[in-house]
Amino acid sequence: MDLTALRSERLRSHRLDAPAATVQRAAGHMLAVQAQDFWGGRWALASRTRGEPRLSQVDAVFDDGSLVRSWTMRGTLHLIPAADLPWVLSVTGERQWRQAASLRRTLGLDDATVARAETLLRAGLRGGGRLTRTEALDMLTAGGIDPGAGRGLQLLFALSVRGVLVQGPVVTRTEGLTRDQYLVLAEEWVRDAATPADPVGEMFVRYIIGHGPASAGDFAWWAGLPLTAARAAAARAVERVREVEDGVFAASAPPRREPHVPTVRVLPSYEEYVIAYADRSVAADDAALAVVTTGGNGMVRPVILAEGEVAGIWNHSRAVGRHNEMPVPELFDGYEVDEDALAAALDRYSRFIAG
C-alpha cells in the first residue's frame, strides 16, 4: 500500500474522514484516546464527531458516566468508554503495576503503604463520594502518608491500574476552561462492564478498527504489550479483520467516508493519528517529528494535518482570560496549505473551546 493510500485509510479509521454521530460513538470506535492533557483528549473526540460538539457537551459524557479517564496502558492517561475499562485493565494493569515497581521502591511506597492509601481513599469515596486530586492528596496527608515528591500521584496511579480509582465527572469552574476530574470508586462508577472472551484479541481488533491499517508491532507499542503477545492476538483475530498486506491489518468494515470533509485539520497534543504506532513516518517525516516531539520529555505538540500529513503545529493558551484568544498556527518550512481551510479548522476549534 503506497503512502497516499495508507494515509487515506488511516484518516477513515480514525474517523477524521468518517466522523461518528456522537462523542460516545467516536470514543467507542477508538477504544482509547491518549489524554495526558484532558483538554487534548476531549478535542480529539470532538474532532472525530459529526457537526460541532462543544466542550460542555463532551464534559457531559463524563458526567453521565459514559466515559472515564485512567492509566489504561503504557503508564499513560487515556479517555476510554467506562464499560471497556475493566477488561482493558485486565490486559494491561498488572504489567503497568510491575513496570512501576522500581519507582515505588525509590519513593518508599511498599505494599502496606499502597494498601493504607486504598483504605483511606475508599473511606472518602464510598457511597458515591468524589474527590478532587487535591482533596485526595490532603486525605492521604491526614492519614499519615506524605504525598510529596510524586508519591501521591504514584499512589493514585497504582490504585487506578489496580482498578480501584477512576477519573470520572468533570470539576466545574466559575471561569476559564474545565480541566480537572473527580476521582471516584471504579466499582461504583463503572456500570455494565464488558467481558470479552478473549480480551487481548478484542483489544487488537478494536485497535485495528480505530487505527488501521497497522501491524502487530504497532499494536504492541500502543498497548504496551510484548510483541509475541501482540502477534498471537493478531493470529487469533484473523477472521475479524482483513490483512491488506503481509502483516498489515485493516478493519473488515471501515466506517463510511463522508463526501465533503476538511482537508486541513488542527488536532491536539498527543494525537493518536501521529503517536499510536511504532513507526510514525506515515504521519510526518523526521524533521516534522523532531519539532512535534521536541524537548525529549515525552511531550507531543498539537499538529496541523493537511491531506493526512503533519504540516505544522499550533498553539492556544488555556489560561483564564486567554482561552478566548485565537489559536496561532505555525507551518513548517516548505509546507503550504489552503489558508481558508486552515482558518476554518482553527475556527471550529475556537467554537468548541468557547462552548
C-alpha positions in Angstrom: 0.0 0.0 0.0 1.5 3.3 -1.0 1.8 6.2 1.4 -1.1 8.2 0.0 -3.5 5.2 0.2 -2.2 4.4 3.7 -2.9 7.9 4.9 -6.3 7.9 3.3 -7.3 4.6 5.0 -6.0 5.8 8.4 -7.9 9.0 8.2 -11.0 7.0 7.7 -10.2 4.5 10.5 -9.5 7.4 12.9 -12.9 8.9 11.9 -11.3 12.0 10.7 -12.8 11.4 7.3 -15.7 9.5 8.6 -16.9 11.3 11.7 -19.1 9.5 14.2 -22.6 10.5 15.0 -21.9 11.2 18.7 -18.9 11.7 21.0 -19.8 8.4 22.7 -19.6 6.5 19.4 -16.3 8.2 18.5 -14.8 7.1 21.8 -16.1 3.6 21.4 -14.7 3.3 17.9 -11.2 4.5 19.1 -11.4 2.4 22.3 -8.8 4.6 24.0 -7.5 8.1 23.2 -4.4 9.4 24.8 -5.1 12.3 27.2 -2.3 13.4 29.4 -3.9 16.8 28.6 -7.5 16.4 29.4 -8.2 19.3 27.1 -6.5 17.5 24.2 -8.3 14.2 24.7 -11.6 16.0 24.6 -10.8 17.8 21.4 -9.6 14.6 19.9 -13.0 13.1 20.4 -14.8 16.3 19.2 -12.6 16.2 16.0 -13.9 12.7 15.3 -17.6 13.7 15.8 -20.1 14.9 13.2 -21.2 18.5 13.5 -19.7 20.8 16.0 -19.8 19.4 19.5 -18.8 21.9 22.2 -16.6 21.4 25.2 -19.6 21.4 27.5 -21.2 18.6 25.5 -18.1 16.4 25.8 -17.9 17.1 29.5 -21.5 15.9 29.9 -20.4 12.5 28.6 -18.0 12.2 31.5 -20.6 13.5 33.9 -23.1 10.8 32.9 -20.6 8.0 33.4 -20.2 7.0 29.7 -16.5 8.0 29.5 -13.7 8.0 32.0 -10.0 8.7 32.1 -7.4 6.4 33.5 -3.9 5.0 33.0 -5.1 2.3 30.6 -1.7 1.4 29.0 2.0 2.4 28.9 1.6 4.3 32.2 -0.3 6.9 30.2 -3.6 8.5 30.7 -6.3 7.8 28.1 -10.0 8.5 27.6 -12.0 5.3 27.3 -15.6 4.1 27.5 -16.3 3.2 31.1 -17.6 -0.2 30.1 -14.4 -1.1 28.4 -12.0 0.0 31.3 -12.2 -3.2 33.4 -11.3 -5.6 30.6 -8.6 -3.4 29.2 -7.0 -3.2 32.7 -7.3 -7.0 32.8 -4.8 -7.0 29.9 -2.6 -4.1 30.9 -3.0 -3.3 34.6 -0.7 -5.9 36.1 2.0 -5.1 33.5 1.8 -1.4 34.4 2.0 -2.2 38.1 5.1 -4.3 37.7 6.8 -1.7 35.5 6.3 0.9 38.2 7.7 -1.3 40.9 11.2 0.3 40.9 9.7 3.8 41.1 7.6 2.8 44.1 10.6 1.4 45.8 12.5 4.6 45.1 9.6 6.6 46.6 9.4 4.4 49.6 5.9 3.1 48.7 5.7 -0.5 49.8 2.6 -2.7 49.5 1.5 -1.8 53.0 1.5 1.9 52.1 -0.4 1.3 48.9 -3.0 -0.7 51.0 -3.2 2.1 53.5 -3.8 4.6 50.8 -6.6 2.5 49.4 -8.3 2.2 52.8 -8.1 6.0 53.3 -9.4 6.9 49.8 -12.2 4.2 49.9 -13.4 5.7 53.1 -13.7 9.1 51.5 -15.3 7.8 48.3 -17.6 5.0 49.4 -21.3 5.6 48.8 -21.0 7.8 45.8 -18.3 10.2 47.1 -16.0 12.1 44.8 -12.7 13.9 45.5 -10.6 16.3 43.5 -7.0 15.3 43.2 -6.0 18.0 45.8 -8.6 16.6 48.2 -7.4 13.1 47.7 -3.8 14.1 48.5 -5.0 16.0 51.5 -6.7 12.9 52.7 -3.5 10.9 52.4 -1.7 13.5 54.4 -4.3 13.4 57.1 -3.9 9.7 57.2 -0.1 9.9 57.7 1.1 9.3 54.1 3.3 12.1 52.7 2.2 12.7 49.1 5.1 14.9 48.3 7.9 14.3 45.7 5.4 12.5 43.4 4.4 9.9 46.0 0.7 11.0 45.9 0.5 10.8 42.2 2.2 7.4 42.1 -0.4 6.1 44.7 -3.2 7.4 42.5 -1.7 5.7 39.5 -1.2 2.4 41.5 -4.8 2.3 42.7 -6.0 3.2 39.2 -4.2 0.4 37.4 -5.5 -1.9 40.1 -9.0 -0.9 39.1 -9.8 0.9 42.4 -10.0 4.5 41.3 -11.0 6.2 38.1 -11.3 9.8 36.9 -14.9 10.5 36.1 -17.1 13.6 36.4 -15.6 17.0 35.4 -14.9 19.5 38.1 -16.8 22.7 37.3 -15.2 26.1 37.2 -16.7 29.5 37.5 -14.4 30.9 34.9 -12.0 29.6 32.3 -11.9 26.1 30.9 -12.8 22.9 32.8 -9.5 21.0 33.2 -9.9 18.5 36.1 -11.9 15.5 37.0 -13.2 14.0 40.3 -11.8 10.7 41.5 -14.5 8.1 42.1 -14.5 4.4 43.0 -14.4 2.4 39.8 -16.7 -0.3 41.3 -19.4 2.3 41.9 -18.9 4.5 38.8 -18.4 1.9 36.0 -21.7 0.2 35.1 -22.4 -2.5 32.6 -18.8 -3.5 32.2 -18.0 -5.5 29.1 -16.5 -9.0 29.3 -15.0 -10.2 26.1 -14.0 -13.9 25.9 -10.5 -13.0 24.6 -9.5 -9.6 26.0 -6.1 -9.4 24.2 -7.7 -10.4 20.9 -10.5 -7.9 21.4 -8.0 -5.2 22.1 -6.2 -6.0 18.9 -9.4 -5.9 16.9 -10.5 -2.6 18.4 -7.1 -1.1 17.8 -7.2 -2.0 14.2 -10.8 -0.7 13.8 -9.7 2.7 15.1 -6.2 2.9 13.9 -5.6 0.6 10.9 -4.0 -0.3 8.6 -1.4 -1.2 11.2 0.7 -4.1 12.2 1.0 -6.3 15.3 4.2 -4.4 16.1 2.2 -1.1 16.0 -0.4 -2.7 18.3 2.3 -4.0 20.7 3.7 -0.4 21.0 0.3 1.2 21.5 -0.9 -1.4 24.1 2.4 -1.7 25.8 2.4 -5.4 25.3 5.2 -7.8 24.3 5.4 -8.4 20.5 4.9 -12.1 21.0 1.5 -11.5 22.7 0.5 -9.0 20.0 1.3 -11.4 17.2 -0.6 -14.2 19.0 -3.6 -11.8 19.3 -3.4 -11.0 15.6 -3.4 -14.7 14.7 -6.5 -15.3 16.9 -8.3 -12.3 15.4 -7.6 -13.0 11.8 -11.2 -13.7 10.9 -12.4 -10.4 12.5 -10.0 -8.1 10.5 -8.6 -8.2 7.0 -4.9 -8.5 6.1 -4.3 -5.9 3.4 -0.6 -6.7 3.1 1.7 -9.2 4.8 1.4 -8.5 8.5 -0.7 -5.3 8.0 -4.3 -5.4 9.1 -7.4 -3.2 8.5 -11.0 -3.2 9.6 -13.3 -5.6 7.8 -16.0 -2.9 7.5 -14.4 0.5 7.9 -16.7 3.5 8.6 -18.2 5.2 5.6 -16.2 8.2 4.5 -18.2 11.5 4.2 -18.0 13.1 0.8 -17.1 16.7 2.0 -14.6 16.5 4.8 -11.9 19.1 5.6 -8.6 18.6 4.0 -6.9 20.6 6.8 -7.4 19.8 10.5 -5.9 21.1 13.7 -5.5 18.2 16.2 -4.5 18.1 19.8 -1.3 17.3 21.7 -0.7 13.5 21.9 -2.8 13.0 18.8 -3.5 9.3 18.1 -3.1 9.7 14.4 0.5 10.7 15.0 1.7 8.7 18.0 -0.2 5.4 18.1 2.3 3.5 16.0 5.7 2.0 16.4 6.5 3.7 13.0 5.2 7.3 12.9 6.7 8.2 9.5 3.3 7.8 7.8 2.0 11.0 9.5 5.2 13.0 9.4 8.8 13.0 8.2 11.8 13.0 10.6 12.2 16.8 10.6 8.5 17.4 11.4 8.5 14.7 14.1 11.6 16.3 15.7 9.5 19.5 16.1 6.3 17.8 17.2 8.1 15.8 19.9 10.6 18.5 20.8 12.2 18.5 24.2 12.7 14.8 24.7 10.4 14.8 27.7 7.5 12.9 26.1 5.6 16.0 25.1 3.8 15.8 21.7 2.6 19.1 20.4 -0.7 19.9 18.7 -0.5 19.4 14.9 -1.8 20.9 11.7 -2.8 18.0 9.5 -3.1 18.5 5.7 -4.1 15.6 3.5 -3.1 13.2 6.2 0.4 14.7 6.7 1.7 16.9 9.6 2.3 20.3 8.0 2.9 22.3 11.1 2.0 22.9 14.8 -0.4 25.3 16.5 -0.7 26.9 20.0 -3.5 28.0 22.1 -3.5 29.3 25.7 -6.0 27.6 28.0 -5.3 30.1 30.8 -8.1 32.0 32.3 -8.7 35.2 30.3 -6.7 34.0 27.4 -8.7 30.9 26.3 -10.9 33.0 24.0 -7.9 34.2 22.0 -7.5 32.8 18.5 -5.1 29.8 18.2 -1.8 30.6 16.5 -0.7 28.3 13.6 2.9 27.7 12.6 3.6 25.9 9.3 6.8 24.1 8.7 9.2 25.3 6.1 8.3 24.1 2.6 4.7 23.3 3.5 1.8 25.2 2.1 -1.9 24.7 3.0 -5.1 26.3 1.9 -5.4 29.4 4.0 -9.2 29.3 4.1 -9.2 25.6 5.1 -6.7 26.3 7.9 -8.8 29.3 9.1 -11.9 27.1 9.1 -10.2 24.4 11.1 -9.0 26.9 13.7 -12.5 28.5 13.8 -14.1 25.1 14.5 -11.7 24.5 17.4 -12.4 28.0 18.8 -16.1 27.4 18.7 -15.5 24.1 20.5 -13.4 25.6 23.3 -15.8 28.6 23.7 -18.6 26.1 24.4 
